[in-house]
Amino acid sequence: MSIDYAFVTPHPPLIIPDVGGRYLGDVAATVESMKELGRRAKEISPETIIVVSPHCELFLRYFGIVTQESIEGNFREFGAPNVKLQFDIDLDLTQKIIDSAKKSDLPIREIRDVYLDHGAMVPLYYITRELSYKPKLVLLSFSLLPMEEIYSFGKVIDSVAEGKVLFVASGDMSHRLIPGAPAGYDPMGEVFDQAMVEILKNGNLKALLEIDPDLAERAGECGLRSLIMLAGIMDGKRIRTRFLSYEGPFGVGYLVGEVISVDSNDLTSYILNLAKEAVETYVRERRVIAPKNIPEELNRRAGAFVTIKKHGELRGCIGTIQGTQPNLAYEIIQNAISSATQDPRFPPVREEELPELTYSVDILNPPEKVTDISQLDPRIYGVIVERGWQRGLLLPDLEGVDTVEEQLRIAALKAGLNINEIENIYRFTVTRYGEK
């Protein structure tokens, strides 16, 4: 029982197209990042979404949890009554949270006869937009209890979660970033927000408990407690964080990101998301990311190939036969960028293509020399062919490569050789992550 996926989201109604209208361009980074979370939710396919909202009914000394059978809401208050959302409440998980909180001496109150607030509706609008089904919902409010108790409540939630559950920490950052901001101006607002950005980038969520209360007060934020609850959920886990965007054009900070528990059975997710993040960051920002929270399995050197497809068709594939970087995480990053930008068969990937791309990663096991082609099988083994300094490689189990002869012919062609010019043949296996 555990929660492996969490999103960090803002909740300004103006990022809803029917609300924001002409102002959407001013929050373009936030909108695009929220759309990315929607695409991630489609990949995760959560059965239940837990949302903690600062705008749900708030109790000073209690946590709140909605216990009605279903809940709905719209953006009428913001001029868009036709934008509506409705969810069934996951009453089973809700009751487990209530029971476990009481056993842990954490005060909790049931909330009934309420509508969805914008703190929940805004992230849910984007997170569920690409889902072909409607997940169940657990809706929480935090309290003004000490931060340590909020952290403990997060641990309680995690301890009873079953199935595929997505946690959403909804909250805006400082409301005091510029003169004329909704809560006035305080220069400490920017200091607070940058601290939040760095914590998310570095993945040190426990540092949230060390935030100076006076700094948080001066910032006029409404997201710290949501993030601390998230930190409690991830307590004791190996995590990977993904910073997507931050901006504050209207004096309120909007932070978007993702937190994933990286267990051994989640290695595939880590690798594929690493390749994806490397490409997207480089294409958008011309910046090479540094891997964080590297799984033990990737703390070694080896060759790796990254394949990019668009609508099922090859869009780029480049790799290395042997490790060239400090470890496999860096190897994947470099080869993902090369596949997107340096494959001579294709033009560099454009930013508008990014949502349409899929990734797979092949990690090469050590090659062994072949003395007879009967030792080859294109479904199982990749091949490396050599003549002097000329070398060509072909991965195993490729569509359309069904015979040893065809495999060797293509590999020789890559080396600039005819098949009868091959001097040495090596075979190798790969560990494949994602679909080829």
DRENMAR-967615 format. One record per residue (C-alpha): residue number from 1; x, y negated, z; residue in three letters. Coordinates in Angstrom, 1 decimal, decimal comma. Layout:
{rec NUM; {X; Y; Z}; 'ala'}
...
REM end
This chain:
{rec 1; {0,0; 0,0; 0,0}; 'met'}
{rec 2; {1,6; -3,2; -1,1}; 'ser'}
{rec 3; {1,2; -6,3; -3,3}; 'ile'}
{rec 4; {3,8; -6,4; -6,1}; 'asp'}
{rec 5; {2,7; -9,4; -8,1}; 'tyr'}
{rec 6; {2,1; -13,0; -7,1}; 'ala'}
{rec 7; {1,6; -16,3; -8,9}; 'phe'}
{rec 8; {2,4; -19,8; -7,7}; 'val'}
{rec 9; {-0,1; -22,3; -9,2}; 'thr'}
{rec 10; {-1,3; -25,9; -8,9}; 'pro'}
{rec 11; {-5,0; -26,7; -9,1}; 'his'}
{rec 12; {-5,6; -30,1; -10,8}; 'pro'}
{rec 13; {-9,0; -30,0; -12,6}; 'pro'}
{rec 14; {-7,5; -32,2; -15,4}; 'leu'}
{rec 15; {-5,6; -29,2; -16,8}; 'ile'}
{rec 16; {-9,0; -27,7; -17,7}; 'ile'}
{rec 17; {-9,5; -28,8; -21,4}; 'pro'}
{rec 18; {-13,1; -29,9; -20,9}; 'asp'}
{rec 19; {-12,0; -32,0; -17,9}; 'val'}
{rec 20; {-8,6; -33,4; -18,9}; 'gly'}
{rec 21; {-9,4; -34,3; -22,4}; 'gly'}
{rec 22; {-6,9; -36,8; -23,7}; 'arg'}
{rec 23; {-4,8; -36,5; -20,6}; 'tyr'}
{rec 24; {-3,9; -32,8; -21,4}; 'leu'}
{rec 25; {-0,8; -34,0; -23,2}; 'gly'}
{rec 26; {0,5; -35,6; -20,0}; 'asp'}
{rec 27; {0,5; -32,2; -18,3}; 'val'}
{rec 28; {1,5; -30,1; -21,3}; 'ala'}
{rec 29; {4,2; -28,2; -19,4}; 'ala'}
{rec 30; {1,8; -27,2; -16,6}; 'thr'}
{rec 31; {-0,9; -26,1; -19,1}; 'val'}
{rec 32; {1,5; -24,0; -21,1}; 'glu'}
{rec 33; {2,9; -22,4; -17,9}; 'ser'}
{rec 34; {-0,6; -21,6; -16,7}; 'met'}
{rec 35; {-1,3; -20,0; -20,1}; 'lys'}
{rec 36; {1,8; -17,9; -19,6}; 'glu'}
{rec 37; {0,4; -16,7; -16,3}; 'leu'}
{rec 38; {-2,7; -15,7; -18,1}; 'gly'}
{rec 39; {-0,6; -13,6; -20,5}; 'arg'}
{rec 40; {1,2; -12,1; -17,5}; 'arg'}
{rec 41; {-2,1; -11,2; -15,9}; 'ala'}
{rec 42; {-3,1; -9,4; -19,0}; 'lys'}
{rec 43; {0,2; -7,3; -18,7}; 'glu'}
{rec 44; {-0,4; -6,7; -15,0}; 'ile'}
{rec 45; {-4,1; -5,8; -15,4}; 'ser'}
{rec 46; {-5,0; -6,4; -11,7}; 'pro'}
{rec 47; {-8,0; -4,7; -10,2}; 'glu'}
{rec 48; {-8,3; -7,4; -7,6}; 'thr'}
{rec 49; {-7,1; -11,0; -7,4}; 'ile'}
{rec 50; {-6,6; -12,5; -4,0}; 'ile'}
{rec 51; {-6,6; -16,3; -4,0}; 'val'}
{rec 52; {-5,7; -18,6; -1,1}; 'val'}
{rec 53; {-7,2; -22,0; -1,7}; 'ser'}
{rec 54; {-6,6; -25,2; 0,3}; 'pro'}
{rec 55; {-10,1; -26,4; -0,7}; 'his'}
{rec 56; {-12,0; -23,4; 0,5}; 'cys'}
{rec 57; {-13,7; -23,9; 3,8}; 'glu'}
{rec 58; {-11,0; -24,8; 6,3}; 'leu'}
{rec 59; {-10,8; -24,0; 10,0}; 'phe'}
{rec 60; {-8,2; -25,6; 12,2}; 'leu'}
{rec 61; {-7,5; -22,5; 14,3}; 'arg'}
{rec 62; {-8,8; -19,6; 12,1}; 'tyr'}
{rec 63; {-8,1; -18,1; 8,8}; 'phe'}
{rec 64; {-11,2; -18,0; 6,5}; 'gly'}
{rec 65; {-12,3; -15,2; 4,2}; 'ile'}
{rec 66; {-15,4; -15,1; 1,9}; 'val'}
{rec 67; {-17,7; -12,2; 2,7}; 'thr'}
{rec 68; {-20,6; -12,7; 0,4}; 'gln'}
{rec 69; {-21,2; -10,2; -2,4}; 'glu'}
{rec 70; {-20,4; -12,5; -5,3}; 'ser'}
{rec 71; {-19,3; -16,1; -5,8}; 'ile'}
{rec 72; {-19,6; -18,6; -8,6}; 'glu'}
{rec 73; {-18,7; -22,2; -9,4}; 'gly'}
{rec 74; {-18,4; -24,8; -12,1}; 'asn'}
{rec 75; {-16,7; -28,1; -12,8}; 'phe'}
{rec 76; {-19,8; -30,3; -12,6}; 'arg'}
{rec 77; {-18,0; -32,5; -10,0}; 'glu'}
{rec 78; {-15,4; -33,2; -12,7}; 'phe'}
{rec 79; {-17,7; -33,8; -15,6}; 'gly'}
{rec 80; {-17,7; -30,3; -17,1}; 'ala'}
{rec 81; {-20,8; -28,4; -15,7}; 'pro'}
{rec 82; {-20,7; -25,9; -18,6}; 'asn'}
{rec 83; {-17,3; -24,5; -17,5}; 'val'}
{rec 84; {-18,4; -21,8; -15,1}; 'lys'}
{rec 85; {-16,8; -18,9; -13,3}; 'leu'}
{rec 86; {-18,3; -16,0; -11,4}; 'gln'}
{rec 87; {-16,7; -13,0; -9,6}; 'phe'}
{rec 88; {-17,8; -10,1; -7,5}; 'asp'}
{rec 89; {-16,1; -10,1; -4,1}; 'ile'}
{rec 90; {-13,9; -7,0; -3,3}; 'asp'}
{rec 91; {-15,8; -6,3; -0,1}; 'leu'}
{rec 92; {-13,8; -3,2; 0,8}; 'asp'}
{rec 93; {-10,4; -5,0; 0,7}; 'leu'}
{rec 94; {-12,0; -8,1; 2,4}; 'thr'}
{rec 95; {-13,2; -5,9; 5,3}; 'gln'}
{rec 96; {-9,8; -4,3; 5,6}; 'lys'}
{rec 97; {-8,1; -7,7; 5,9}; 'ile'}
{rec 98; {-10,6; -8,7; 8,6}; 'ile'}
{rec 99; {-10,1; -5,6; 10,6}; 'asp'}
{rec 100; {-6,3; -5,6; 10,3}; 'ser'}
{rec 101; {-6,1; -9,4; 11,2}; 'ala'}
{rec 102; {-8,2; -8,7; 14,4}; 'lys'}
{rec 103; {-5,9; -5,8; 15,4}; 'lys'}
{rec 104; {-2,9; -8,1; 14,9}; 'ser'}
{rec 105; {-4,6; -10,8; 17,1}; 'asp'}
{rec 106; {-4,8; -13,2; 14,2}; 'leu'}
{rec 107; {-8,0; -15,3; 14,4}; 'pro'}
{rec 108; {-10,2; -15,0; 11,3}; 'ile'}
{rec 109; {-13,7; -16,1; 10,4}; 'arg'}
{rec 110; {-16,1; -15,0; 7,7}; 'glu'}
{rec 111; {-17,3; -17,5; 5,2}; 'ile'}
{rec 112; {-20,7; -17,1; 3,5}; 'arg'}
{rec 113; {-23,0; -19,1; 1,3}; 'asp'}
{rec 114; {-20,3; -21,0; -0,5}; 'val'}
{rec 115; {-19,3; -21,8; -4,1}; 'tyr'}
{rec 116; {-16,0; -21,4; -5,8}; 'leu'}
{rec 117; {-13,9; -24,5; -5,1}; 'asp'}
{rec 118; {-11,5; -26,1; -7,6}; 'his'}
{rec 119; {-8,5; -24,8; -5,7}; 'gly'}
{rec 120; {-9,6; -21,3; -6,8}; 'ala'}
{rec 121; {-11,3; -22,1; -10,0}; 'met'}
{rec 122; {-8,5; -23,8; -11,8}; 'val'}
{rec 123; {-6,0; -21,0; -11,5}; 'pro'}
{rec 124; {-8,7; -18,3; -12,1}; 'leu'}
{rec 125; {-9,7; -20,1; -15,3}; 'tyr'}
{rec 126; {-6,2; -19,5; -16,8}; 'tyr'}
{rec 127; {-5,3; -16,3; -15,1}; 'ile'}
{rec 128; {-8,4; -14,4; -16,3}; 'thr'}
{rec 129; {-8,8; -16,0; -19,7}; 'arg'}
{rec 130; {-7,1; -13,1; -21,6}; 'glu'}
{rec 131; {-8,5; -10,3; -19,6}; 'leu'}
{rec 132; {-11,1; -8,1; -21,3}; 'ser'}
{rec 133; {-12,7; -7,3; -18,0}; 'tyr'}
{rec 134; {-13,5; -9,2; -14,8}; 'lys'}
{rec 135; {-11,4; -8,3; -11,7}; 'pro'}
{rec 136; {-12,8; -8,4; -8,2}; 'lys'}
{rec 137; {-11,9; -11,4; -6,0}; 'leu'}
{rec 138; {-10,8; -11,9; -2,4}; 'val'}
{rec 139; {-11,0; -15,6; -1,5}; 'leu'}
{rec 140; {-9,1; -16,9; 1,5}; 'leu'}
{rec 141; {-8,5; -20,2; 3,2}; 'ser'}
{rec 142; {-5,4; -20,9; 5,3}; 'phe'}
{rec 143; {-5,6; -22,7; 8,7}; 'ser'}
{rec 144; {-3,5; -25,3; 10,5}; 'leu'}
{rec 145; {-2,1; -22,6; 12,8}; 'leu'}
{rec 146; {1,7; -22,4; 13,2}; 'pro'}
{rec 147; {3,5; -21,4; 10,1}; 'met'}
{rec 148; {4,8; -18,2; 11,7}; 'glu'}
{rec 149; {1,2; -17,0; 12,1}; 'glu'}
{rec 150; {0,4; -17,8; 8,5}; 'ile'}
{rec 151; {3,5; -15,7; 7,5}; 'tyr'}
{rec 152; {2,2; -12,9; 9,7}; 'ser'}
{rec 153; {-1,2; -13,1; 8,1}; 'phe'}
{rec 154; {0,5; -12,6; 4,7}; 'gly'}
{rec 155; {2,1; -9,4; 6,1}; 'lys'}
{rec 156; {-1,3; -8,2; 7,3}; 'val'}
{rec 157; {-2,8; -8,8; 3,8}; 'ile'}
{rec 158; {0,0; -6,8; 2,2}; 'asp'}
{rec 159; {-0,3; -3,9; 4,6}; 'ser'}
{rec 160; {-3,9; -3,1; 3,6}; 'val'}
{rec 161; {-3,8; -3,9; -0,1}; 'ala'}
{rec 162; {-4,4; -0,9; -2,3}; 'glu'}
{rec 163; {-4,4; -0,5; -6,1}; 'gly'}
{rec 164; {-3,1; -3,2; -8,4}; 'lys'}
{rec 165; {-3,6; -6,5; -6,6}; 'val'}
{rec 166; {-2,4; -9,9; -7,7}; 'leu'}
{rec 167; {-1,9; -12,6; -5,1}; 'phe'}
{rec 168; {-2,4; -16,3; -6,1}; 'val'}
{rec 169; {-0,9; -19,0; -3,9}; 'ala'}
{rec 170; {-2,9; -22,1; -5,0}; 'ser'}
{rec 171; {-1,6; -25,5; -4,0}; 'gly'}
{rec 172; {-0,3; -28,8; -5,2}; 'asp'}
{rec 173; {3,0; -30,2; -4,0}; 'met'}
{rec 174; {3,5; -33,7; -2,9}; 'ser'}
{rec 175; {0,6; -36,2; -3,5}; 'his'}
{rec 176; {3,0; -39,2; -2,9}; 'arg'}
{rec 177; {5,5; -39,1; -5,8}; 'leu'}
{rec 178; {5,0; -42,5; -7,3}; 'ile'}
{rec 179; {3,5; -45,9; -6,3}; 'pro'}
{rec 180; {-0,2; -45,6; -6,8}; 'gly'}
{rec 181; {-0,3; -41,9; -6,2}; 'ala'}
{rec 182; {-3,5; -40,5; -4,7}; 'pro'}
{rec 183; {-2,1; -40,4; -1,2}; 'ala'}
{rec 184; {0,1; -43,4; -1,5}; 'gly'}
{rec 185; {3,9; -43,4; -2,1}; 'tyr'}
{rec 186; {6,7; -41,9; 0,0}; 'asp'}
{rec 187; {10,2; -41,2; -1,3}; 'pro'}
{rec 188; {10,2; -38,0; 0,7}; 'met'}
{rec 189; {7,6; -36,6; -1,6}; 'gly'}
{rec 190; {10,2; -36,0; -4,3}; 'glu'}
{rec 191; {12,6; -34,5; -1,7}; 'val'}
{rec 192; {10,0; -32,0; -0,6}; 'phe'}
{rec 193; {9,0; -31,0; -4,1}; 'asp'}
{rec 194; {12,7; -30,4; -5,2}; 'gln'}
{rec 195; {13,1; -28,2; -2,1}; 'ala'}
{rec 196; {10,1; -26,2; -3,2}; 'met'}
{rec 197; {11,4; -25,9; -6,7}; 'val'}
{rec 198; {14,8; -24,7; -5,5}; 'glu'}
{rec 199; {13,3; -22,1; -3,1}; 'ile'}
{rec 200; {11,2; -20,7; -6,0}; 'leu'}
{rec 201; {14,2; -20,6; -8,3}; 'lys'}
{rec 202; {16,5; -19,0; -5,7}; 'asn'}
{rec 203; {13,9; -16,5; -4,4}; 'gly'}
{rec 204; {14,6; -17,3; -0,7}; 'asn'}
{rec 205; {11,0; -17,4; 0,4}; 'leu'}
{rec 206; {11,8; -17,2; 4,1}; 'lys'}
{rec 207; {13,4; -20,7; 3,7}; 'ala'}
{rec 208; {9,8; -22,0; 3,6}; 'leu'}
{rec 209; {9,6; -21,4; 7,3}; 'leu'}
{rec 210; {12,6; -23,8; 7,8}; 'glu'}
{rec 211; {11,0; -26,8; 6,0}; 'ile'}
{rec 212; {10,9; -29,8; 8,3}; 'asp'}
{rec 213; {7,3; -30,3; 9,4}; 'pro'}
{rec 214; {7,8; -34,1; 9,2}; 'asp'}
{rec 215; {9,0; -33,8; 5,6}; 'leu'}
{rec 216; {5,9; -31,8; 4,7}; 'ala'}
{rec 217; {3,8; -34,4; 6,4}; 'glu'}
{rec 218; {5,4; -37,3; 4,7}; 'arg'}
{rec 219; {5,1; -35,5; 1,3}; 'ala'}
{rec 220; {1,3; -35,2; 1,7}; 'gly'}
{rec 221; {1,3; -31,7; 0,2}; 'glu'}
{rec 222; {-1,4; -29,0; 0,1}; 'cys'}
{rec 223; {0,6; -26,0; -1,0}; 'gly'}
{rec 224; {3,2; -25,1; 1,7}; 'leu'}
{rec 225; {0,8; -22,9; 3,7}; 'arg'}
{rec 226; {-0,2; -21,0; 0,6}; 'ser'}
{rec 227; {3,4; -20,4; -0,2}; 'leu'}
{rec 228; {4,2; -19,2; 3,3}; 'ile'}
{rec 229; {1,3; -16,7; 3,1}; 'met'}
{rec 230; {2,9; -15,5; -0,1}; 'leu'}
{rec 231; {6,3; -15,2; 1,6}; 'ala'}
{rec 232; {4,7; -13,0; 4,3}; 'gly'}
{rec 233; {3,2; -10,8; 1,6}; 'ile'}
{rec 234; {6,7; -10,3; 0,1}; 'met'}
{rec 235; {8,4; -9,8; 3,5}; 'asp'}
{rec 236; {11,1; -7,1; 3,4}; 'gly'}
{rec 237; {10,8; -6,5; -0,3}; 'lys'}
{rec 238; {13,4; -7,0; -3,1}; 'arg'}
{rec 239; {11,8; -9,7; -5,2}; 'ile'}
{rec 240; {12,4; -11,5; -8,4}; 'arg'}
{rec 241; {11,2; -15,0; -8,8}; 'thr'}
{rec 242; {10,4; -16,8; -12,1}; 'arg'}
{rec 243; {10,2; -20,6; -12,2}; 'phe'}
{rec 244; {8,0; -21,7; -15,1}; 'leu'}
{rec 245; {7,6; -25,5; -14,7}; 'ser'}
{rec 246; {7,3; -28,5; -12,5}; 'tyr'}
{rec 247; {6,0; -31,9; -13,3}; 'glu'}
{rec 248; {4,2; -34,8; -11,5}; 'gly'}
{rec 249; {3,1; -37,3; -14,1}; 'pro'}
{rec 250; {0,2; -38,7; -12,0}; 'phe'}
{rec 251; {2,0; -38,7; -8,6}; 'gly'}
{rec 252; {1,1; -35,2; -7,6}; 'val'}
{rec 253; {3,6; -32,3; -8,0}; 'gly'}
{rec 254; {2,5; -29,3; -10,1}; 'tyr'}
{rec 255; {4,7; -26,2; -9,5}; 'leu'}
{rec 256; {4,1; -23,0; -11,5}; 'val'}
{rec 257; {5,9; -19,7; -11,1}; 'gly'}
{rec 258; {5,8; -16,0; -10,5}; 'glu'}
{rec 259; {7,1; -13,6; -7,7}; 'val'}
{rec 260; {7,5; -9,9; -8,4}; 'ile'}
{rec 261; {8,4; -7,1; -6,0}; 'ser'}
{rec 262; {11,3; -5,3; -7,7}; 'val'}
{rec 263; {11,2; -1,6; -6,6}; 'asp'}
{rec 264; {12,9; 1,2; -8,4}; 'ser'}
{rec 265; {9,6; 2,0; -10,2}; 'asn'}
{rec 266; {9,4; -1,6; -11,3}; 'asp'}
{rec 267; {12,7; -1,6; -13,1}; 'leu'}
{rec 268; {11,0; -1,6; -16,5}; 'thr'}
{rec 269; {9,1; -4,8; -15,6}; 'ser'}
{rec 270; {12,3; -6,5; -14,3}; 'tyr'}
{rec 271; {14,3; -5,6; -17,5}; 'ile'}
{rec 272; {11,5; -6,6; -20,0}; 'leu'}
{rec 273; {10,7; -9,8; -18,1}; 'asn'}
{rec 274; {14,4; -10,7; -18,0}; 'leu'}
{rec 275; {14,7; -10,4; -21,8}; 'ala'}
{rec 276; {11,5; -12,4; -22,2}; 'lys'}
{rec 277; {12,5; -15,1; -19,8}; 'glu'}
{rec 278; {16,0; -15,4; -21,4}; 'ala'}
{rec 279; {14,5; -15,9; -24,9}; 'val'}
{rec 280; {11,8; -18,3; -23,8}; 'glu'}
{rec 281; {14,1; -20,4; -21,7}; 'thr'}
{rec 282; {16,7; -20,6; -24,4}; 'tyr'}
{rec 283; {14,2; -21,4; -27,2}; 'val'}
{rec 284; {12,5; -24,1; -25,1}; 'arg'}
{rec 285; {15,4; -25,6; -23,2}; 'glu'}
{rec 286; {18,6; -24,4; -24,9}; 'arg'}
{rec 287; {19,6; -23,1; -21,5}; 'arg'}
{rec 288; {21,0; -19,7; -20,6}; 'val'}
{rec 289; {19,4; -18,3; -17,4}; 'ile'}
{rec 290; {21,2; -16,6; -14,6}; 'ala'}
{rec 291; {19,7; -13,3; -13,3}; 'pro'}
{rec 292; {18,4; -13,3; -9,8}; 'lys'}
{rec 293; {17,8; -10,4; -7,4}; 'asn'}
{rec 294; {19,6; -7,9; -9,7}; 'ile'}
{rec 295; {18,5; -4,3; -9,1}; 'pro'}
{rec 296; {21,2; -1,9; -8,1}; 'glu'}
{rec 297; {20,7; 0,0; -11,3}; 'glu'}
{rec 298; {21,8; -3,0; -13,4}; 'leu'}
{rec 299; {25,0; -3,7; -11,4}; 'asn'}
{rec 300; {27,2; -1,9; -13,9}; 'arg'}
{rec 301; {28,6; -2,5; -17,3}; 'arg'}
{rec 302; {27,1; -0,8; -20,4}; 'ala'}
{rec 303; {26,1; -1,6; -23,9}; 'gly'}
{rec 304; {22,5; -2,7; -24,5}; 'ala'}
{rec 305; {20,3; -3,6; -27,5}; 'phe'}
{rec 306; {17,3; -5,9; -27,3}; 'val'}
{rec 307; {14,6; -5,5; -29,9}; 'thr'}
{rec 308; {12,0; -8,3; -30,5}; 'ile'}
{rec 309; {8,8; -7,7; -32,5}; 'lys'}
{rec 310; {6,0; -9,9; -33,7}; 'lys'}
{rec 311; {2,7; -8,3; -34,3}; 'his'}
{rec 312; {4,4; -4,9; -34,4}; 'gly'}
{rec 313; {7,0; -6,0; -37,0}; 'glu'}
{rec 314; {10,7; -6,4; -36,3}; 'leu'}
{rec 315; {11,7; -10,0; -35,5}; 'arg'}
{rec 316; {15,2; -9,4; -34,3}; 'gly'}
{rec 317; {17,5; -6,7; -32,9}; 'cys'}
{rec 318; {21,1; -7,2; -31,7}; 'ile'}
{rec 319; {23,1; -5,4; -29,1}; 'gly'}
{rec 320; {26,5; -4,3; -27,9}; 'thr'}
{rec 321; {28,0; -0,8; -28,0}; 'ile'}
{rec 322; {30,0; -1,4; -24,8}; 'gln'}
{rec 323; {29,5; -3,8; -21,9}; 'gly'}
{rec 324; {30,9; -7,3; -22,6}; 'thr'}
{rec 325; {29,4; -9,1; -19,5}; 'gln'}
{rec 326; {29,9; -8,8; -15,8}; 'pro'}
{rec 327; {26,8; -6,4; -15,5}; 'asn'}
{rec 328; {23,8; -5,2; -17,4}; 'leu'}
{rec 329; {21,6; -8,0; -16,4}; 'ala'}
{rec 330; {23,9; -10,5; -18,0}; 'tyr'}
{rec 331; {24,3; -8,2; -21,0}; 'glu'}
{rec 332; {20,5; -8,1; -21,5}; 'ile'}
{rec 333; {20,2; -11,9; -21,3}; 'ile'}
{rec 334; {23,0; -12,5; -23,9}; 'gln'}
{rec 335; {21,7; -9,9; -26,3}; 'asn'}
{rec 336; {18,1; -11,1; -26,0}; 'ala'}
{rec 337; {19,2; -14,6; -26,9}; 'ile'}
{rec 338; {21,2; -13,3; -29,8}; 'ser'}
{rec 339; {18,3; -11,2; -31,1}; 'ser'}
{rec 340; {16,1; -14,3; -31,1}; 'ala'}
{rec 341; {18,6; -16,6; -32,6}; 'thr'}
{rec 342; {21,4; -14,8; -34,4}; 'gln'}
{rec 343; {20,0; -11,8; -36,3}; 'asp'}
{rec 344; {21,0; -12,6; -39,9}; 'pro'}
{rec 345; {17,9; -11,0; -41,2}; 'arg'}
{rec 346; {15,6; -13,5; -39,7}; 'phe'}
{rec 347; {15,4; -17,3; -39,0}; 'pro'}
{rec 348; {15,8; -18,2; -35,3}; 'pro'}
{rec 349; {12,6; -17,8; -33,2}; 'val'}
{rec 350; {10,5; -20,9; -32,9}; 'arg'}
{rec 351; {8,8; -22,1; -29,7}; 'glu'}
{rec 352; {5,3; -21,6; -31,2}; 'glu'}
{rec 353; {6,1; -17,9; -31,8}; 'glu'}
{rec 354; {6,9; -17,1; -28,2}; 'leu'}
{rec 355; {3,4; -16,0; -27,1}; 'pro'}
{rec 356; {3,3; -13,5; -30,0}; 'glu'}
{rec 357; {6,6; -11,6; -29,2}; 'leu'}
{rec 358; {7,1; -8,3; -27,5}; 'thr'}
{rec 359; {10,4; -6,9; -26,2}; 'tyr'}
{rec 360; {12,1; -3,6; -25,7}; 'ser'}
{rec 361; {15,6; -2,9; -24,3}; 'val'}
{rec 362; {17,8; 0,1; -25,0}; 'asp'}
{rec 363; {20,6; 0,7; -22,5}; 'ile'}
{rec 364; {23,3; 2,9; -24,1}; 'leu'}
{rec 365; {24,8; 5,9; -22,3}; 'asn'}
{rec 366; {28,5; 6,7; -23,0}; 'pro'}
{rec 367; {29,0; 8,1; -26,6}; 'pro'}
{rec 368; {30,6; 11,4; -27,3}; 'glu'}
{rec 369; {32,4; 12,5; -30,5}; 'lys'}
{rec 370; {30,5; 14,8; -32,9}; 'val'}
{rec 371; {32,4; 17,6; -34,6}; 'thr'}
{rec 372; {29,5; 18,8; -36,7}; 'asp'}
{rec 373; {26,3; 17,1; -37,9}; 'ile'}
{rec 374; {24,3; 20,0; -36,5}; 'ser'}
{rec 375; {24,9; 18,3; -33,2}; 'gln'}
{rec 376; {22,8; 15,3; -34,3}; 'leu'}
{rec 377; {19,0; 14,7; -33,9}; 'asp'}
{rec 378; {17,7; 11,3; -34,9}; 'pro'}
{rec 379; {14,8; 11,6; -32,4}; 'arg'}
{rec 380; {17,2; 12,2; -29,5}; 'ile'}
{rec 381; {20,6; 10,7; -30,4}; 'tyr'}
{rec 382; {21,7; 7,4; -31,8}; 'gly'}
{rec 383; {24,9; 7,4; -33,9}; 'val'}
{rec 384; {28,0; 5,4; -34,2}; 'ile'}
{rec 385; {30,0; 5,8; -37,4}; 'val'}
{rec 386; {33,6; 4,7; -38,0}; 'glu'}
{rec 387; {36,3; 4,2; -40,5}; 'arg'}
{rec 388; {39,3; 2,3; -39,2}; 'gly'}
{rec 389; {38,0; -1,0; -37,9}; 'trp'}
{rec 390; {34,6; -0,6; -39,6}; 'gln'}
{rec 391; {31,8; 0,5; -37,3}; 'arg'}
{rec 392; {28,1; 0,9; -37,6}; 'gly'}
{rec 393; {25,5; 1,9; -35,0}; 'leu'}
{rec 394; {21,9; 3,1; -35,3}; 'leu'}
{rec 395; {19,6; 3,6; -32,3}; 'leu'}
{rec 396; {17,6; 6,9; -31,8}; 'pro'}
{rec 397; {14,0; 7,5; -32,4}; 'asp'}
{rec 398; {13,4; 4,8; -35,0}; 'leu'}
{rec 399; {10,3; 4,7; -37,1}; 'glu'}
{rec 400; {11,0; 5,9; -40,6}; 'gly'}
{rec 401; {14,3; 7,6; -39,7}; 'val'}
{rec 402; {13,4; 11,3; -39,7}; 'asp'}
{rec 403; {16,6; 13,0; -40,9}; 'thr'}
{rec 404; {20,2; 13,1; -39,9}; 'val'}
{rec 405; {21,2; 12,2; -43,5}; 'glu'}
{rec 406; {19,0; 9,1; -43,4}; 'glu'}
{rec 407; {20,4; 8,1; -40,0}; 'gln'}
{rec 408; {24,0; 8,4; -41,1}; 'leu'}
{rec 409; {23,3; 6,6; -44,4}; 'arg'}
{rec 410; {21,8; 3,6; -42,6}; 'ile'}
{rec 411; {24,6; 3,5; -39,9}; 'ala'}
{rec 412; {27,2; 3,7; -42,7}; 'ala'}
{rec 413; {25,6; 0,9; -44,5}; 'leu'}
{rec 414; {25,8; -1,3; -41,4}; 'lys'}
{rec 415; {29,5; -0,5; -41,3}; 'ala'}
{rec 416; {29,9; -1,5; -44,9}; 'gly'}
{rec 417; {30,6; 2,2; -45,9}; 'leu'}
{rec 418; {29,2; 4,8; -48,1}; 'asn'}
{rec 419; {28,1; 8,0; -46,3}; 'ile'}
{rec 420; {31,0; 9,9; -47,7}; 'asn'}
{rec 421; {33,5; 7,4; -46,3}; 'glu'}
{rec 422; {32,7; 8,1; -42,7}; 'ile'}
{rec 423; {35,7; 9,3; -40,7}; 'glu'}
{rec 424; {34,3; 9,6; -37,2}; 'asn'}
{rec 425; {30,8; 10,2; -35,8}; 'ile'}
{rec 426; {29,7; 9,6; -32,2}; 'tyr'}
{rec 427; {26,3; 10,4; -30,7}; 'arg'}
{rec 428; {24,7; 8,7; -27,7}; 'phe'}
{rec 429; {21,5; 8,7; -25,8}; 'thr'}
{rec 430; {19,7; 5,6; -24,6}; 'val'}
{rec 431; {17,4; 4,7; -21,7}; 'thr'}
{rec 432; {14,6; 2,8; -23,3}; 'arg'}
{rec 433; {12,5; 0,2; -21,5}; 'tyr'}
{rec 434; {9,4; -0,8; -23,4}; 'gly'}
{rec 435; {8,0; 0,5; -26,7}; 'glu'}
{rec 436; {10,2; 0,4; -29,7}; 'lys'}
REM end
